[in-house]
Amino acid sequence: MTSELEPRKEERFLVHYRLSFKQVCLVTVSFPFLALIICFISAYIFQYDDIHETHCRVFNIVPSISAITGISPQRYIWRISIAFHVGPRLIISAVYRAYHLTLINPLAQNEVQLKAQFWLNMAFWTNVIETGALCGVTYISNRENYAIHEKFFIIFMVSSLVHMLACIKGIKAVGVTRNKTDDDLTKCLQLKQNLLNISLLMTVGLIGFFLEHRLLCHRMAFSMFALCEYIIAFANMAFHVTIIMDFPTEHFMVATKLNNQQEDAKSL
């Protein structure tokens, strides 16, 4: 019986299709980003009175996202963009969780590993809830059913903030299991934290201006609410785009694992 270990045979794959993970992420977030800009510009130019209609009927200059995506034909542009956005987003979220779970050091204390797993799972499921709520506010507009639209909006806001926090906590916890944090990871975490801080600050402003508009009907209060809403939306998109900092060279692939006979045939 020999004491030497046999070298592990390298697995080979036949790649049928390969797509840059970074490009997938950028294209995925570009759908709602471009659609929001198109809806805003077109609605502001051609349907100014419709998008500024509020129950207080006071002067405002900035329409809400719900206003510009709840009228026709902008609602169809927005709904189509979200339809293309949701599928890849869920796949990206699953890949992101799986990737960071593999980075957890199995030699770290069990409590530390469980903490990292908890935050990574929390980030994944809150992202799923956020995506579902995004579908809700998209396909049930405020003009069709305001009560349900409002509830989906609240769920979206809460799940979005919790997702951001869980992502940051999860990545930090993974770093603790490995007892190291490189410079690139530190920069990524700082960027994520800044975007979370912006979202939290704008959420406070959004709630305050909404109450001012609803209860006091002050001029421009709804415009300030809408401005906070846009900043939150773009901060949210930017936060999700930061995933490309973790996957700068990775690819999505469709491939077939080759067996010995297939490898021999390919070599002929």
C-alpha contacts under 8 A as a table, 3 or more apart, distances in Angstrom:
res1	aa1	res2	aa2	distance
11	E	257	K	7.52
11	E	258	L	7.64
12	R	257	K	6.10
12	R	258	L	5.71
12	R	263	E	7.98
13	F	255	A	6.02
13	F	256	T	5.37
13	F	257	K	4.39
13	F	258	L	5.37
14	L	255	A	5.32
14	L	256	T	5.08
14	L	257	K	6.36
14	L	258	L	6.61
15	V	18	R	7.14
15	V	253	M	6.82
15	V	254	V	6.04
15	V	255	A	4.22
15	V	256	T	6.56
16	H	253	M	7.45
16	H	254	V	5.50
16	H	255	A	5.38
16	H	256	T	7.69
17	Y	253	M	5.57
17	Y	254	V	5.12
17	Y	255	A	7.06
18	R	251	H	6.26
18	R	252	F	5.60
18	R	253	M	4.39
18	R	254	V	6.52
19	L	23	Q	7.59
19	L	24	V	7.43
19	L	251	H	5.33
19	L	252	F	5.03
19	L	253	M	6.40
20	S	23	Q	5.23
20	S	24	V	6.36
20	S	249	T	7.30
20	S	250	E	6.35
20	S	251	H	4.37
20	S	252	F	6.19
21	F	24	V	5.07
21	F	25	C	6.29
21	F	244	I	7.67
21	F	247	F	6.89
21	F	248	P	7.76
21	F	249	T	7.48
21	F	250	E	5.62
21	F	251	H	4.71
21	F	252	F	5.84
22	K	25	C	5.22
22	K	26	L	6.32
22	K	244	I	5.31
22	K	247	F	6.60
22	K	248	P	6.17
22	K	249	T	7.37
22	K	250	E	7.39
22	K	251	H	7.77
23	Q	26	L	5.10
23	Q	27	V	6.03
24	V	27	V	5.24
24	V	28	T	5.96
24	V	88	P	7.62
25	C	28	T	5.11
25	C	29	V	6.36
25	C	88	P	7.97
25	C	89	R	7.82
25	C	92	I	7.46
25	C	241	V	6.60
25	C	243	I	7.76
25	C	244	I	6.97
26	L	29	V	5.42
26	L	30	S	6.04
26	L	241	V	6.75
27	V	30	S	4.97
27	V	31	F	6.65
28	T	31	F	5.89
28	T	84	F	7.45
28	T	85	H	5.24
28	T	88	P	6.49
28	T	89	R	6.76
29	V	32	P	6.12
29	V	33	F	6.36
29	V	85	H	6.90
29	V	237	M	6.45
29	V	240	H	7.81
29	V	241	V	7.11
30	S	33	F	4.90
30	S	34	L	5.78
31	F	34	L	5.63
31	F	35	A	6.05
31	F	81	S	5.08
31	F	82	I	7.03
31	F	84	F	7.12
31	F	85	H	6.22
32	P	35	A	4.98
32	P	36	L	5.84
32	P	78	W	7.05
32	P	81	S	5.63
32	P	82	I	6.26
32	P	85	H	7.14
33	F	36	L	5.35
33	F	37	I	6.52
33	F	234	F	7.80
33	F	237	M	7.73
34	L	37	I	5.18
34	L	38	I	6.16
35	A	38	I	5.08
35	A	39	C	6.00
35	A	77	I	6.39
35	A	78	W	5.71
35	A	81	S	6.40
36	L	39	C	5.16
36	L	40	F	6.07
36	L	65	I	7.86
36	L	69	T	7.84
36	L	78	W	7.02
37	I	40	F	5.15
37	I	41	I	6.18
38	I	41	I	5.38
38	I	42	S	5.99
39	C	42	S	5.38
39	C	43	A	5.78
39	C	68	I	5.90
39	C	69	T	6.46
39	C	74	Q	5.36
39	C	77	I	7.45
39	C	78	W	7.44
40	F	43	A	5.36
40	F	44	Y	5.90
40	F	68	I	5.87
41	I	44	Y	5.21
41	I	45	I	6.19
42	S	45	I	5.29
42	S	46	F	5.94
42	S	47	Q	7.61
42	S	74	Q	7.91
43	A	46	F	5.35
43	A	47	Q	4.87
43	A	48	Y	6.31
43	A	51	I	7.08
43	A	68	I	6.01
43	A	74	Q	7.33
44	Y	47	Q	5.85
44	Y	48	Y	4.90
44	Y	51	I	7.47
45	I	48	Y	6.16
47	Q	50	D	5.47
47	Q	51	I	6.52
48	Y	51	I	5.66
48	Y	52	H	6.52
49	D	52	H	5.45
49	D	53	E	6.42
50	D	53	E	5.59
50	D	71	I	8.00
51	I	63	P	5.79
51	I	64	S	7.77
51	I	67	A	5.16
51	I	68	I	6.02
51	I	71	I	7.91
52	H	60	N	6.59
52	H	61	I	7.33
52	H	62	V	7.64
52	H	63	P	5.72
52	H	67	A	7.65
53	E	57	R	6.48
54	T	57	R	5.27
54	T	58	V	7.51
56	C	213	H	7.60
56	C	214	R	7.55
56	C	217	C	5.62
58	V	217	C	7.00
58	V	218	H	7.25
58	V	219	R	5.60
58	V	220	M	7.70
59	F	219	R	5.45
59	F	220	M	6.24
60	N	63	P	7.55
60	N	219	R	6.56
60	N	220	M	4.91
60	N	221	A	7.66
60	N	222	F	6.57
60	N	223	S	5.45
61	I	220	M	7.22
61	I	223	S	5.94
62	V	222	F	7.65
62	V	223	S	4.56
62	V	224	M	7.55
62	V	226	A	6.18
62	V	227	L	6.82
63	P	67	A	6.12
63	P	68	I	6.78
63	P	222	F	7.92
63	P	223	S	6.44
63	P	226	A	6.08
64	S	67	A	5.10
64	S	68	I	6.56
64	S	222	F	8.00
64	S	223	S	7.54
64	S	225	F	7.69
64	S	226	A	4.55
64	S	227	L	7.71
64	S	229	E	7.21
64	S	230	Y	7.93
65	I	68	I	5.38
65	I	69	T	6.09
65	I	226	A	7.06
65	I	229	E	7.28
65	I	230	Y	7.19
66	S	69	T	5.29
66	S	70	G	5.61
66	S	141	S	6.94
66	S	142	N	6.52
67	A	70	G	5.24
67	A	71	I	6.83
67	A	142	N	7.75
68	I	71	I	6.22
68	I	74	Q	6.76
68	I	75	R	7.68
69	T	72	S	7.95
69	T	74	Q	5.42
69	T	75	R	4.63
69	T	78	W	6.12
69	T	138	T	7.82
69	T	141	S	7.83
70	G	74	Q	7.00
70	G	75	R	5.14
70	G	141	S	5.40
70	G	142	N	6.68
70	G	143	R	6.54
71	I	74	Q	5.76
71	I	75	R	5.50
72	S	75	R	5.40
72	S	76	Y	6.95
73	P	76	Y	5.61
73	P	77	I	6.90
74	Q	77	I	5.13
74	Q	78	W	6.23
75	R	78	W	5.16
75	R	79	R	6.03
76	Y	79	R	5.07
76	Y	80	I	6.02
77	I	80	I	5.34
77	I	81	S	6.25
78	W	81	S	5.18
78	W	82	I	6.30
78	W	138	T	7.39
79	R	82	I	5.19
79	R	83	A	6.16
79	R	138	T	6.16
79	R	139	Y	6.66
80	I	83	A	5.03
80	I	84	F	6.48
81	S	84	F	5.30
81	S	85	H	6.13
82	I	85	H	4.70
82	I	86	V	5.95
82	I	135	C	7.29
82	I	138	T	7.61
83	A	86	V	5.78
83	A	87	G	7.44
84	F	87	G	6.61
84	F	88	P	7.62
85	H	88	P	6.12
85	H	89	R	6.19
86	V	89	R	5.14
86	V	90	L	6.37
86	V	131	T	6.74
87	G	90	L	5.52
87	G	91	I	6.59
88	P	91	I	5.07
88	P	92	I	6.04
89	R	92	I	5.08
89	R	93	S	6.14
90	L	93	S	5.06
90	L	94	A	6.29
90	L	127	N	7.98
90	L	128	V	6.85
90	L	131	T	7.83
91	I	94	A	5.15
91	I	95	V	6.24
92	I	95	V	5.10
92	I	96	Y	6.03
93	S	96	Y	5.03
93	S	97	R	6.33
93	S	124	F	6.20
93	S	127	N	7.29
94	A	97	R	5.29
94	A	98	A	6.22
94	A	124	F	6.89
95	V	98	A	5.11
95	V	99	Y	5.97
96	Y	99	Y	5.21
96	Y	100	H	6.40
96	Y	243	I	7.80
97	R	100	H	5.40
97	R	101	L	6.11
97	R	120	L	6.01
97	R	121	N	7.08
97	R	123	A	7.97
97	R	124	F	6.45
98	A	101	L	5.14
98	A	102	T	6.42
99	Y	102	T	5.42
99	Y	103	L	6.78
100	H	103	L	5.02
100	H	104	I	6.85
100	H	120	L	7.55
100	H	171	I	7.43
100	H	174	V	7.24
101	L	104	I	5.55
101	L	117	Q	6.74
101	L	120	L	7.44
101	L	174	V	7.96
103	L	174	V	6.71
104	I	113	Q	6.65
104	I	116	A	7.48
104	I	174	V	5.37
104	I	175	G	7.87
104	I	177	T	6.01
104	I	178	R	6.92
105	N	108	A	5.55
105	N	113	Q	7.50
105	N	174	V	7.71
105	N	177	T	5.33
105	N	178	R	5.55
106	P	113	Q	7.50
108	A	112	V	6.68
108	A	113	Q	6.57
108	A	177	T	5.31
108	A	178	R	7.38
109	Q	112	V	5.34
109	Q	113	Q	6.40
109	Q	177	T	7.65
110	N	113	Q	5.09
110	N	114	L	6.15
111	E	114	L	5.18
111	E	115	K	6.23
112	V	115	K	5.14
112	V	116	A	6.39
112	V	173	A	7.23
112	V	176	V	7.57
112	V	177	T	6.37
113	Q	116	A	5.20
113	Q	117	Q	6.21
113	Q	173	A	7.90
113	Q	174	V	7.66
113	Q	177	T	6.59
114	L	117	Q	5.02
114	L	118	F	5.98
115	K	118	F	5.07
115	K	119	W	6.40
115	K	170	G	7.91
115	K	173	A	6.76
116	A	119	W	5.42
116	A	120	L	6.22
116	A	169	K	7.83
116	A	170	G	5.27
116	A	171	I	7.57
116	A	173	A	4.77
116	A	174	V	5.52
117	Q	120	L	5.16
117	Q	121	N	6.02
117	Q	170	G	7.34
118	F	121	N	5.26
118	F	122	M	6.01
118	F	170	G	7.65
119	W	122	M	4.86
119	W	123	A	6.05
119	W	166	A	5.25
119	W	167	C	6.93
119	W	169	K	6.21
119	W	170	G	4.57
119	W	173	A	7.96
120	L	123	A	5.07
120	L	124	F	6.30
120	L	166	A	6.77
120	L	167	C	6.54
120	L	170	G	5.01
120	L	171	I	7.71
121	N	124	F	5.07
121	N	125	W	6.21
122	M	125	W	5.38
122	M	126	T	5.98
122	M	163	H	7.21
122	M	166	A	6.10
123	A	126	T	5.39
123	A	127	N	6.11
123	A	162	V	7.56
123	A	163	H	4.82
123	A	164	M	7.32
123	A	165	L	7.92
123	A	166	A	4.88
123	A	167	C	5.34
123	A	170	G	7.65
124	F	127	N	5.17
124	F	128	V	6.38
124	F	163	H	7.54
125	W	128	V	4.90
125	W	129	I	6.23
126	T	129	I	4.95
126	T	130	E	5.95
126	T	159	S	5.37
126	T	160	S	7.14
126	T	162	V	6.81
126	T	163	H	5.28
127	N	130	E	4.87
127	N	131	T	6.03
127	N	159	S	7.00
127	N	160	S	7.00
127	N	163	H	5.91
128	V	131	T	5.12
128	V	132	G	6.21
129	I	132	G	5.03
129	I	133	A	6.10
129	I	155	I	7.92
129	I	156	F	7.53
129	I	159	S	6.50
130	E	133	A	5.06
130	E	134	L	6.09
130	E	155	I	7.16
130	E	156	F	4.99
130	E	157	M	7.82
130	E	159	S	5.30
130	E	160	S	5.81
131	T	134	L	4.98
131	T	135	C	6.38
131	T	156	F	7.74
132	G	135	C	5.12
132	G	136	G	6.33
133	A	136	G	4.80
133	A	137	V	6.30
133	A	152	F	5.20
133	A	153	F	6.85
133	A	155	I	6.17
133	A	156	F	5.08
134	L	137	V	5.36
134	L	138	T	6.06
134	L	152	F	7.42
134	L	153	F	7.61
134	L	156	F	6.27
135	C	138	T	5.02
135	C	139	Y	5.99
136	G	139	Y	5.55
136	G	140	I	5.75
136	G	149	H	6.93
136	G	152	F	5.76
137	V	140	I	5.41
137	V	141	S	6.06
137	V	142	N	7.91
137	V	149	H	5.26
137	V	150	E	7.71
137	V	152	F	5.64
137	V	153	F	6.04
138	T	141	S	6.17
140	I	144	E	6.37
140	I	145	N	6.50
140	I	148	I	7.44
140	I	149	H	5.87
141	S	144	E	5.29
141	S	145	N	6.34
141	S	146	Y	6.99
141	S	149	H	5.99
142	N	145	N	5.41
142	N	146	Y	4.18
142	N	147	A	7.71
142	N	149	H	5.46
142	N	150	E	7.36
143	R	146	Y	6.14
145	N	148	I	5.79
145	N	149	H	6.11
146	Y	149	H	4.98
146	Y	150	E	5.92
147	A	150	E	5.25
147	A	151	K	6.46
148	I	151	K	5.15
148	I	152	F	6.29
149	H	152	F	5.25
149	H	153	F	6.20
150	E	153	F	5.01
150	E	154	I	6.33
151	K	154	I	5.15
151	K	155	I	6.28
152	F	155	I	5.05
152	F	156	F	6.06
153	F	156	F	5.00
153	F	157	M	6.22
154	I	157	M	5.14
154	I	158	V	6.22
155	I	158	V	5.30
155	I	159	S	5.95
156	F	159	S	5.35
156	F	160	S	5.85
157	M	160	S	5.20
157	M	161	L	6.38
158	V	161	L	5.40
158	V	162	V	6.23
159	S	162	V	5.07
159	S	163	H	5.87
160	S	163	H	5.08
160	S	164	M	6.32
160	S	236	N	7.54
161	L	164	M	5.19
161	L	165	L	6.32
161	L	196	L	7.09
161	L	199	S	7.40
161	L	200	L	7.42
162	V	165	L	5.11
162	V	166	A	5.98
163	H	166	A	5.07
163	H	167	C	6.07
164	M	167	C	5.23
164	M	168	I	6.45
164	M	192	K	7.52
164	M	196	L	6.28
164	M	239	F	7.62
165	L	168	I	5.31
165	L	169	K	6.15
165	L	196	L	7.25
166	A	169	K	5.03
166	A	170	G	5.78
167	C	170	G	5.09
167	C	171	I	6.16
168	I	171	I	5.38
168	I	172	K	6.21
168	I	189	L	6.46
168	I	192	K	6.99
168	I	193	Q	7.18
169	K	172	K	5.21
169	K	173	A	6.04
170	G	173	A	5.05
170	G	174	V	6.21
171	I	174	V	5.12
171	I	175	G	6.32
171	I	189	L	7.94
172	K	175	G	5.03
172	K	176	V	6.33
173	A	176	V	5.00
173	A	177	T	6.54
174	V	177	T	5.26
174	V	178	R	6.65
175	G	178	R	5.16
175	G	179	N	6.00
175	G	180	K	5.66
175	G	181	T	5.70
176	V	179	N	4.87
176	V	180	K	6.66
181	T	185	L	6.32
181	T	186	T	6.61
182	D	185	L	5.40
182	D	186	T	6.29
183	D	186	T	5.01
183	D	187	K	6.24
184	D	187	K	5.17
184	D	188	C	6.21
185	L	188	C	5.02
185	L	189	L	6.08
186	T	189	L	5.13
186	T	190	Q	6.13
187	K	190	Q	5.08
187	K	191	L	6.20
188	C	191	L	5.17
188	C	192	K	6.21
188	C	242	T	7.11
188	C	245	M	6.93
189	L	192	K	5.05
189	L	193	Q	6.03
190	Q	193	Q	5.02
190	Q	194	N	6.15
191	L	194	N	5.13
191	L	195	L	6.30
192	K	195	L	5.17
192	K	196	L	6.18
192	K	239	F	6.04
192	K	242	T	7.40
193	Q	196	L	5.00
193	Q	197	N	6.13
194	N	197	N	5.05
194	N	198	I	6.22
195	L	198	I	5.08
195	L	199	S	6.17
195	L	235	A	5.75
195	L	236	N	7.56
195	L	238	A	7.62
195	L	239	F	6.37
196	L	199	S	5.04
196	L	200	L	6.13
196	L	235	A	7.85
196	L	239	F	7.99
197	N	200	L	5.11
197	N	201	L	6.12
198	I	201	L	5.18
198	I	202	M	6.07
198	I	232	I	7.50
198	I	235	A	7.24
199	S	202	M	5.16
199	S	203	T	5.95
199	S	231	I	7.59
199	S	232	I	5.25
199	S	235	A	6.53
199	S	236	N	7.59
200	L	203	T	5.05
200	L	204	V	6.41
201	L	204	V	5.32
201	L	205	G	6.45
202	M	205	G	4.89
202	M	206	L	5.87
202	M	228	C	5.21
202	M	229	E	7.46
202	M	231	I	7.14
202	M	232	I	6.39
203	T	206	L	4.88
203	T	207	I	6.19
203	T	228	C	7.09
203	T	229	E	7.87
203	T	232	I	7.36
204	V	207	I	5.35
204	V	208	G	6.22
205	G	208	G	5.07
205	G	209	F	6.01
205	G	225	F	7.08
205	G	228	C	6.56
206	L	209	F	5.37
206	L	210	F	5.99
206	L	224	M	7.52
206	L	225	F	4.82
206	L	226	A	7.57
206	L	228	C	5.47
206	L	229	E	6.65
207	I	210	F	5.14
207	I	211	L	6.25
207	I	225	F	7.57
208	G	211	L	5.32
208	G	212	E	6.21
208	G	225	F	7.98
209	F	212	E	4.87
209	F	213	H	6.04
209	F	221	A	5.40
209	F	222	F	6.53
209	F	224	M	6.36
209	F	225	F	5.12
210	F	213	H	5.09
210	F	214	R	6.05
210	F	221	A	7.10
210	F	222	F	6.46
210	F	225	F	5.80
211	L	214	R	5.02
211	L	215	L	5.68
211	L	216	L	7.63
212	E	215	L	5.48
212	E	216	L	5.22
212	E	217	C	6.41
212	E	218	H	6.56
212	E	221	A	6.30
213	H	216	L	5.61
213	H	217	C	4.41
213	H	218	H	5.70
213	H	219	R	7.88
213	H	221	A	5.24
213	H	222	F	5.69
214	R	217	C	5.80
217	C	221	A	7.39
218	H	221	A	5.56
219	R	222	F	7.55
220	M	223	S	4.94
220	M	224	M	6.29
221	A	224	M	5.22
221	A	225	F	6.29
222	F	225	F	4.85
222	F	226	A	6.12
223	S	226	A	5.01
223	S	227	L	6.10
224	M	227	L	4.95
224	M	228	C	6.24
225	F	228	C	5.26
225	F	229	E	6.28
226	A	229	E	4.84
226	A	230	Y	6.30
227	L	230	Y	5.22
227	L	231	I	6.37
228	C	231	I	5.18
228	C	232	I	6.16
229	E	232	I	5.14
229	E	233	A	6.19
230	Y	233	A	5.01
230	Y	234	F	6.22
231	I	234	F	5.25
231	I	235	A	5.98
232	I	235	A	5.06
232	I	236	N	6.00
233	A	236	N	5.10
233	A	237	M	6.32
234	F	237	M	5.02
234	F	238	A	6.09
235	A	238	A	5.00
235	A	239	F	6.06
236	N	239	F	5.09
236	N	240	H	6.44
237	M	240	H	5.28
237	M	241	V	6.26
238	A	241	V	4.98
238	A	242	T	6.46
239	F	242	T	5.39
239	F	243	I	7.73
240	H	243	I	5.96
241	V	244	I	6.11
242	T	245	M	5.58
242	T	246	D	7.65
243	I	246	D	5.46
243	I	247	F	6.72
244	I	247	F	4.92
244	I	248	P	5.60
245	M	248	P	5.75
247	F	250	E	5.43
258	L	261	Q	7.92
258	L	262	Q	5.59
258	L	263	E	6.00
259	N	262	Q	5.34
259	N	263	E	6.18
260	N	263	E	5.12
260	N	264	D	6.23
261	Q	264	D	5.12
261	Q	265	A	6.17
262	Q	265	A	5.00
262	Q	266	K	6.13
263	E	266	K	5.12
263	E	267	S	6.24
264	D	267	S	5.15
264	D	268	L	6.55
265	A	268	L	5.38
